[in-house]
């Protein structure tokens, strides 16, 4: 690895960590951090890897620097895997610029400042691509078998990160379909042993689901209820252009055509990129596809794009420069315009004083899973999701909080509630409590403006029933 890349990655990692500390704990990030305080074989929303990584760095403690250090570490490891993958398929020059492109692409430059389930997923996906490339190109029989076994373990770890990792198998089938020289593997035992090893790694998630009435699969099955045709396509397209830049998006057609024709290595990258992005593109006409869902599809596209630009004599430095400038613009908007992170640093620091404003003897409940987990982080005490008489609809995370356990209130008890002040809440509070008082000084300041601006803390006194939970 050239010293110039080592220097770049060192500076990038220090800058990334510094930027990450400017952002307060984000909503989804707080929920995944909370999992680290409830370590389990799996969870309702996702498999457990994000919780394990968060615990590895924080030990379940309320430490934003340690949590964000985990993000920087995963990003650096993924960058190194991108480098070695591109070097194996192409050469040193493509490898260096692929690593740089990964670091400066807006999505990975901004969104990866926080910890969420895609980080370990992408790490495993990239590692699996590298090991598969090594296995396909290796000429040593014993080494091939060991690499396929390693591949099975990495795929299994990816499946412990997010169910999206299962797309690796149809992508592998597509690779065998478009690369005749590798089809002999279908007659060998190694791919099937690889599959069995990955399934063995995934067993803890199956065991957990079996013990909990297949809660995770039921949860994701319910999410499959789709919106009207075409309702989500334009938001999907806009998200892709902002997160991955128009420069990369509009280059992909020619890049894929070139990669499909060049050689086995580029066809492998094509098989693990184009079909994934095409799948999410088609799904976006019917269901809501978030920008981070497509991450794994871009991993193979990065070395392909760099290799294509170099071979066709196009200006790679100009491409990287414009991408970096676009990422800088996105970060500038986040820092100075909306949500204006740099402008609210003093407010964010007030979150750490919230515990002193709330009586420690009262149970704390919140309207949403993320507001509950954010409160637990800053209060450093248990906070519960309102899934009882204060619940409106069926909030995200309800099943998970119910598995953890939600305590009831005894007659005459006082509780704290964090949520929106509306007619539903007021009517319920009046029915079950003798007095409702707003606590205006008890406020969270977050990147998520909808919580900062709309949620309030209430003191609910004199519970009227014998025993129920809010």
TAFENLIN-V466114 format. One record per residue. N is the residue number from 1. PSI is psi in degrees with one decimal (NA if undefined). Layout:
# TAFENLIN-V466114
[[N	PSI] [N	PSI]]
This chain:
# TAFENLIN-V466114
[[1	127.4] [2	148.1] [3	-30.3] [4	-38.4] [5	-38.9] [6	-43.4] [7	-44.0] [8	-47.1] [9	-33.1] [10	-49.0] [11	-43.2] [12	-39.5] [13	-40.9] [14	-44.5] [15	-41.1] [16	-44.6] [17	-40.4] [18	-42.7] [19	-41.4] [20	-34.5] [21	-15.6] [22	-25.9] [23	131.1] [24	169.0] [25	130.9] [26	166.1] [27	-61.0] [28	-38.3] [29	-39.7] [30	-36.5] [31	-43.7] [32	-33.1] [33	-39.1] [34	-32.5] [35	-34.4] [36	-18.3] [37	-6.9] [38	61.1] [39	135.9] [40	170.1] [41	-25.9] [42	-179.4] [43	166.5] [44	-43.5] [45	-45.0] [46	167.7] [47	176.3] [48	-0.2] [49	-39.2] [50	-37.1] [51	-41.1] [52	-41.4] [53	-42.7] [54	-41.4] [55	-37.3] [56	-37.1] [57	-29.5] [58	-15.8] [59	28.9] [60	8.7] [61	161.8] [62	76.4] [63	106.6] [64	-43.3] [65	-42.1] [66	-38.6] [67	-44.8] [68	-27.7] [69	-36.3] [70	-39.6] [71	-45.3] [72	-41.6] [73	-44.9] [74	-40.2] [75	-43.6] [76	-43.8] [77	-41.9] [78	-40.2] [79	-42.6] [80	-38.9] [81	-39.1] [82	-42.2] [83	-51.7] [84	-33.4] [85	-48.8] [86	-36.6] [87	-37.4] [88	-37.6] [89	-37.7] [90	-105.5] [91	-175.9] [92	-42.9] [93	-46.7] [94	-38.1] [95	-45.8] [96	-48.2] [97	-26.7] [98	-41.1] [99	-42.2] [100	-44.2] [101	-41.0] [102	-41.8] [103	-34.1] [104	-7.4] [105	131.0] [106	-43.1] [107	-49.1] [108	-24.0] [109	-31.2] [110	-56.2] [111	-33.0] [112	9.4] [113	-13.6] [114	158.8] [115	125.1] [116	178.9] [117	-23.5] [118	-23.7] [119	-54.9] [120	-30.0] [121	-50.4] [122	-37.1] [123	-46.3] [124	-40.1] [125	-44.9] [126	-42.1] [127	-40.0] [128	-40.0] [129	-42.5] [130	-47.9] [131	-39.3] [132	-42.2] [133	-43.0] [134	-40.8] [135	-41.5] [136	-37.1] [137	-12.9] [138	143.2] [139	1.9] [140	119.2] [141	-49.6] [142	-37.5] [143	-37.0] [144	-46.3] [145	-42.3] [146	-37.9] [147	-38.9] [148	-36.6] [149	-43.9] [150	-39.6] [151	-42.8] [152	-40.2] [153	-43.2] [154	-41.6] [155	-41.0] [156	-41.3] [157	-35.7] [158	-39.2] [159	-24.5] [160	-5.1] [161	-49.5] [162	148.5] [163	-17.0] [164	-25.5] [165	-22.7] [166	-19.2] [167	-15.6] [168	-35.7] [169	-49.2] [170	-31.5] [171	-38.3] [172	-39.2] [173	-40.1] [174	-38.7] [175	-45.9] [176	-32.8] [177	-40.7] [178	-6.4] [179	87.8] [180	-32.4] [181	-12.5] [182	0.9] [183	-18.5] [184	-20.9] [185	-24.9] [186	-18.0] [187	1.2] [188	159.7] [189	-23.2] [190	-47.7] [191	-34.6] [192	-35.7] [193	-39.2] [194	-46.0] [195	-43.4] [196	-39.2] [197	-41.7] [198	-38.5] [199	-37.6] [200	-39.1] [201	-28.4] [202	-9.0] [203	-39.8] [204	-36.5] [205	-39.6] [206	-41.0] [207	-46.4] [208	-45.4] [209	-38.7] [210	-39.9] [211	-20.3] [212	37.5] [213	37.8] [214	43.2] [215	-41.4] [216	-43.0] [217	-36.4] [218	-39.1] [219	-48.3] [220	-29.4] [221	-37.6] [222	-31.7] [223	-18.7] [224	-10.6] [225	119.9] [226	160.8] [227	-174.0] [228	150.7] [229	128.8] [230	-7.1] [231	-28.9] [232	0.0] [233	-48.1] [234	-43.4] [235	-38.8] [236	-48.7] [237	-43.2] [238	-43.0] [239	-43.7] [240	-41.9] [241	-37.5] [242	-44.9] [243	-33.7] [244	4.8] [245	143.7] [246	-29.8] [247	-43.7] [248	-45.3] [249	-48.4] [250	-12.5] [251	-17.4] [252	-36.1] [253	-51.1] [254	-35.7] [255	-45.3] [256	-40.5] [257	-44.4] [258	-46.6] [259	-33.2] [260	-25.7] [261	-20.9] [262	-69.6] [263	-177.0] [264	-38.6] [265	-43.9] [266	-31.8] [267	-32.9] [268	-45.3] [269	-39.3] [270	-45.8] [271	-26.8] [272	12.5] [273	-64.2] [274	-47.6] [275	-35.2] [276	-47.9] [277	-36.8] [278	-41.0] [279	-50.0] [280	-33.1] [281	-47.0] [282	-40.9] [283	-28.6] [284	-17.3] [285	-15.2] [286	-29.9] [287	162.2] [288	119.3] [289	117.2] [290	154.9] [291	-35.1] [292	-15.0] [293	-29.1] [294	0.1] [295	-48.1] [296	-26.7] [297	-22.3] [298	-13.9] [299	-45.6] [300	-25.6] [301	-26.8] [302	-55.7] [303	-35.9] [304	-44.2] [305	-45.4] [306	-45.3] [307	-41.2] [308	-46.9] [309	-40.0] [310	-47.3] [311	-34.7] [312	3.3] [313	22.5] [314	161.5] [315	97.7] [316	-41.7] [317	-37.2] [318	-40.2] [319	-47.6] [320	-40.1] [321	-47.5] [322	-36.7] [323	-44.1] [324	-39.8] [325	-38.5] [326	-42.7] [327	-39.2] [328	-37.8] [329	-44.2] [330	-46.0] [331	-38.6] [332	-40.7] [333	-44.6] [334	-39.1] [335	-35.4] [336	-16.5] [337	-75.2] [338	119.5] [339	10.0] [340	53.0] [341	-42.1] [342	-27.9] [343	-12.4] [344	21.9] [345	-41.0] [346	-37.7] [347	-42.0] [348	-36.6] [349	-23.6] [350	-21.7] [351	-32.9] [352	-12.4] [353	4.3] [354	-36.0] [355	-34.8] [356	-15.3] [357	-7.9] [358	130.0] [359	128.7] [360	-16.4] [361	-7.7] [362	139.4] [363	145.2] [364	129.0] [365	153.9] [366	158.7] [367	-39.1] [368	161.2] [369	-39.0] [370	-35.1] [371	-33.4] [372	-43.9] [373	-35.7] [374	-44.0] [375	-41.0] [376	-36.8] [377	-48.1] [378	-31.1] [379	-22.3] [380	39.9] [381	158.2] [382	135.5] [383	139.9] [384	150.1] [385	133.7] [386	101.8] [387	12.3] [388	-126.6] [389	-13.3] [390	1.3] [391	133.3] [392	115.1] [393	-151.8] [394	93.0] [395	151.8] [396	134.5] [397	-2.1] [398	-45.2] [399	-39.9] [400	-44.3] [401	-35.1] [402	-33.4] [403	-37.1] [404	-27.8] [405	128.2] [406	118.2] [407	153.6] [408	171.2] [409	142.3] [410	158.9] [411	131.7] [412	-6.5] [413	154.8] [414	140.3] [415	164.9] [416	140.2] [417	133.8] [418	113.7] [419	-167.2] [420	144.9] [421	98.3] [422	178.6] [423	-36.4] [424	-49.2] [425	-45.1] [426	-41.0] [427	-42.9] [428	-43.0] [429	-40.8] [430	-33.2] [431	-37.3] [432	-12.1] [433	154.7] [434	-23.2] [435	138.5] [436	125.0] [437	128.8] [438	140.2] [439	86.9] [440	-24.2] [441	-15.9] [442	91.8] [443	143.6] [444	138.3] [445	117.2] [446	169.0] [447	-34.4] [448	95.7] [449	-28.8] [450	-28.4] [451	-47.6] [452	-43.3] [453	-27.6] [454	-20.1] [455	142.8] [456	158.0] [457	131.2] [458	145.5] [459	119.2] [460	112.1] [461	148.1] [462	67.2] [463	131.7] [464	-24.2] [465	173.6] [466	-50.1] [467	112.2] [468	163.0] [469	146.3] [470	NA]]
